[in-house]
Amino acid sequence: MEKVNRSLLKKEAKASIKRVGKKVYLIMFVYLIITSTISMISTKLLYPKIDVEAYVTAYITNANAVVPPSTLGIMLYIALMFVTTILTFGFLIFTINISRNKDVEIGNLFDGFALFAKVIWLSVVVGFFAFLWALAIMIPAMLLMLALISVISSSIVILPVTVIYLAALILLIRILLRYSMCEYILIDNPYAGAIDCIGESKRMMKGRTGEYFVLALSFIGWYLLITLAVALVLLIVVPGSLSASNFALAISMSTNVVIIVSTIVSTIALTFLEPYVYVTFANFYNKICGFALKEPSMLEEAPNTPNPIENSRDNSPRDYHEPWEK
């Protein structure tokens, strides 16, 4: 099995983004604005009367300031989470189109609505499997850690407990990475079921979870740099918001400043970083789906039926093969 060249994937991603031009960043900015807005609305629905000043005052006076969300609020929150899932799927369509030198447009972000039920069901099934794996791995690890804590002195128990936790976490990540190609597979074959996509993803990722993990890890420096930039801006801005004489009001003001400033700075930074990261991931999928062609695929596109994602999108020639092309 040929290894994927990470440097080449990144180089191709930069070239593809450069080919499309500034439109990539405009669409990325729109996507981030939409998802950030949905996130804020969702938070407001889940915590309808959130008031930092009231919470701080309640904490100081040992009062209860928690206001539970309404049933309607919870239902709307779930609906918005579904919309976010669909938009994220559309974002993946956008990035994979860039990687395959196809024309892109802002409408790509909404292409996932053509497969609304399938995308949501795939998300639910993958999430369910992830939850089961988390229980199967982390609960025994936690029990083993508790057992060690009860029999080993506190001065030397930290090391074995840390090793067990990290080993369990790494194992869980490795297992969950097998599902990382599911959305791309559904994009290429919109007639596949959730279990089919999961099975094909596991087959494609066999022996490649380590490569994908290292590829994802190679971007961590950029995200740490963004975090540092946000922290530096907050160090400059936040102290000015703490000048209020009322302590609870000061905390409330500083919290609002933190949210606004961090959102603005991170949105600007991610507008330029995220296309690079996710087009690289799309390139990874393109490479391994080519390798997967060496074995017969278990999925086939329904005959004589148009791809609902494509619609009227440009379907220009490209130099790769779909996983299910014969």
Rosetta blueprint (number, residue, H / E / L):
1 M L
2 E L
3 K L
4 V L
5 N L
6 R H
7 S H
8 L H
9 L H
10 K H
11 K H
12 E H
13 A H
14 K H
15 A H
16 S H
17 I H
18 K H
19 R H
20 V H
21 G L
22 K L
23 K H
24 V H
25 Y H
26 L H
27 I H
28 M H
29 F H
30 V H
31 Y H
32 L H
33 I H
34 I H
35 T H
36 S H
37 T H
38 I H
39 S H
40 M H
41 I H
42 S H
43 T H
44 K H
45 L H
46 L H
47 Y L
48 P L
49 K L
50 I L
51 D L
52 V H
53 E H
54 A H
55 Y H
56 V H
57 T H
58 A H
59 Y H
60 I H
61 T H
62 N L
63 A L
64 N L
65 A L
66 V L
67 V L
68 P L
69 P L
70 S L
71 T H
72 L H
73 G H
74 I H
75 M H
76 L H
77 Y H
78 I H
79 A H
80 L H
81 M H
82 F H
83 V H
84 T H
85 T H
86 I H
87 L H
88 T H
89 F H
90 G H
91 F H
92 L H
93 I H
94 F H
95 T H
96 I H
97 N H
98 I H
99 S H
100 R L
101 N L
102 K L
103 D L
104 V L
105 E L
106 I H
107 G H
108 N H
109 L H
110 F H
111 D H
112 G H
113 F H
114 A H
115 L H
116 F H
117 A H
118 K H
119 V H
120 I H
121 W H
122 L H
123 S H
124 V H
125 V H
126 V H
127 G H
128 F H
129 F H
130 A H
131 F H
132 L H
133 W H
134 A H
135 L H
136 A H
137 I H
138 M H
139 I H
140 P H
141 A H
142 M H
143 L H
144 L H
145 M H
146 L H
147 A H
148 L H
149 I H
150 S H
151 V H
152 I L
153 S L
154 S H
155 S H
156 I H
157 V H
158 I H
159 L H
160 P H
161 V H
162 T H
163 V H
164 I H
165 Y H
166 L H
167 A H
168 A H
169 L H
170 I H
171 L H
172 L H
173 I H
174 R H
175 I H
176 L H
177 L H
178 R H
179 Y H
180 S L
181 M L
182 C H
183 E H
184 Y H
185 I H
186 L H
187 I H
188 D H
189 N L
190 P L
191 Y L
192 A L
193 G L
194 A H
195 I H
196 D H
197 C H
198 I H
199 G H
200 E H
201 S H
202 K H
203 R H
204 M H
205 M H
206 K L
207 G L
208 R L
209 T H
210 G H
211 E H
212 Y H
213 F H
214 V H
215 L H
216 A H
217 L H
218 S L
219 F L
220 I H
221 G H
222 W H
223 Y H
224 L H
225 L H
226 I H
227 T H
228 L H
229 A H
230 V H
231 A H
232 L H
233 V H
234 L H
235 L H
236 I H
237 V H
238 V H
239 P H
240 G H
241 S H
242 L L
243 S L
244 A L
245 S L
246 N L
247 F H
248 A H
249 L H
250 A H
251 I H
252 S H
253 M H
254 S H
255 T H
256 N H
257 V H
258 V H
259 I H
260 I H
261 V H
262 S H
263 T H
264 I H
265 V H
266 S H
267 T H
268 I H
269 A H
270 L H
271 T H
272 F H
273 L H
274 E H
275 P H
276 Y H
277 V H
278 Y H
279 V H
280 T H
281 F H
282 A H
283 N H
284 F H
285 Y H
286 N H
287 K H
288 I H
289 C H
290 G H
291 F H
292 A H
293 L L
294 K L
295 E L
296 P L
297 S L
298 M L
299 L L
300 E L
301 E L
302 A L
303 P L
304 N L
305 T L
306 P L
307 N L
308 P L
309 I L
310 E L
311 N L
312 S L
313 R L
314 D L
315 N L
316 S L
317 P L
318 R L
319 D L
320 Y L
321 H L
322 E L
323 P L
324 W L
325 E L
326 K L
